[in-house]
Amino acid sequence: MKNAIILHGTGDSADNFWFPYVKKELESRGYDVWLPNLPCAEKPNIKDWLSFVLESGKITEETVLIGHSAGAQIILSVLENLNIKIKQAILVSGYSKELPKDVNSEMNKYEFNWESIRPHAGKFAFVNSDNDPWGCDDKQGRIMFDHLGGMQIILHEGHMGSNKFNQPYKEFPLIVKLVELGEI
């Protein structure tokens, strides 16, 4: 069965920004969607989030992983640890190189094993902005694209969801379209 997992970022929750919109749209297209509240979102730990997703999520060959900001980084970690190939990974405002340290976050990971990640997703899409205020910008997206291939989309939309920078971003039809394209 087609399923999707949507992962929010640091300080977010499942009911923020475009996450409920994408969930509703994918469910209307026959997807079983898991949109969890990740543990300790205000002060996340990459190991805790990784084990939570691997233990609680239903990940199969038909899975589409969608992550925003730190949720995108968790997708990379999940793919490093899988023994199967998922259908698609969509990383929005994702990053792969260390961002400036934030005392509330332990999400920075210094290096990914790109050779381990690449074979675990059929398709990759990276959606970043050239004006992301957190540094999760098009340059970060390019690093991931250069290592993993796929599709890179560069917007001028900030972080595509941020309370601090007043970016409510309630709908995101592009993500739904990318999932549909991944079915082809």
N, C-alpha and C positions, 0 to 999 in steps of 0.2 A: 504494500500500500504506500502511496505517495505520502511523505511526511516532511515537515519543515520544523526546524528549531530556530527560534529567534532569541538572540542573546543581547541584552542591553549592556551599557557601559558603566563606568564608575559613577556612583552617586545617582544612578537612574533606577527605574523600576519598570515592570512589565506594562504599566498603564501610561507611561510617558511617550511623548512624541508620536512617531509614525508606527510604533510597534503594534498597537491594537488595530490600526487600519490595515496593515499588511496581513496580520493574522486573519481578520475578517475576510479580506479579499481572497486569500489562499484557501481558506475553508470553503468559500463559495465555489472554488474550482476543484474541490474534492480532496484537498490536503488535510491530513491530520496535523494540527499545529500545536507545538509545545512552546509556550512563551512564559518561562519561569521568572520569578524574582530570584536573582542570584544572591547567595548569602553574603552578608556584611558588605553591601554595595557601597557604603560610604567609605569603607577602608578595606577594599578587596585584597585578597591574596590569590595569586595565580594558581598555586597548588590546590587551594580549597575550591576555587571555581572549577578547575579542571576535573578534580575528583567528583564534584557535584554533577557536572554535565555527563561525565563518563558513566557514573553509577545510576543516574536518574533518567537520562535521556534515552530514547529509543533511536538508535543509529543503525540504519540499514543501507543497502545499496541504492535505495530510492530516496534517501535523505537529502534535503537541501539545508545547509547551515547558513544562517544569516546573522551577522554580528555587527554591532555599532561600537566604534571606539575600542574600549578595552574588551568588549564582547567579540570584536574581530580578532583581537590578539588571542583570546581563548580558542577561537576556531583554529588558528595555526597550531596551538598546543594540542588540541584534540586530534587534528590530522596527524601530528607527529606520533600519536599514541594508538592509532587505529590499526586493525589488521584487515580492514575491508576498504573498498573504494566507494565513497559516497557519490551521489549524482552531481552535486554542485556546491560550491562555497561562494558566498557573496559577502565581501568585507567592505563595510561602509565607514568612512573616516577611520580606517584601520591604520595601524602603524607596526613597524617591524624593528625599528631601531629605537634605542632608549630615548624617552622623552625627558624633559627636565624633571628632576625629582620633585615629587609632591609628598609631603609628610603623611598624607592620608592614603597613599596607595603603594602597594607592593606589586603592581602589575607589570612593571618594566621587566622585560626579559632581554638579555644582551644578545643572544644569538639563537637562531632557529636552525634546525637541521633540514634545510630545504630539500635535500635528496630524499628524506623520509616523508616530507609533507606532500611533494608533487604527485606520487602515484596514488594518493588516497582521496583524490577528488577528480571527477570526470571533467569538470569545468570550473574555472575561477573567474570571478569578476571583482574588480577593485574600483570603488567609487569614492573619490576624494575630491576635496576642494582646493583651489589654489590660494584660498584666503582663510584656511582653518585657524581659528585663534588658539587652539590647543597644540598646534604643530603636527596634527594628524593629516598632513597636507598631501598634495599631489606628488611631492618628492618621496614621501613615505610609501604611497601607492606604487610609485615607479620601482622602488626597491623590491617590493613583493612581486610585481609584474615581471621584472627582469629575472627573478629566481623561479617563478612558477608558471609564467605564461598566462594565457587567457585573454581577458579584456580589461582595459583600464579606461575608466570614464572620469574625466576631470570637469568638475562644475565650479561655479563661483557662488557657493551657497553656505559658506562658513562651516560649522561642524555638523550641519544637517540634524540639529537637535541639541539645544543647550539652554538650560535655565539661566546660567550665569550671564550668557551673552544674548539673552532674550531671543532665542531661535526656537519657537514652539514646534515648527515642522510637523504638523498633524497628519499630513498625507504624503505618501511617497510612491506614486504609481510606477516610477521607474523600477523600483525593486520588484514589483509584481511582474512587470514586463520582462525583467531579467530572468525570473523564475520560469516564465512561459517560454522564453527563448532557450532556456536550459533543457526543456523537454524535447526540443527538436533534435 
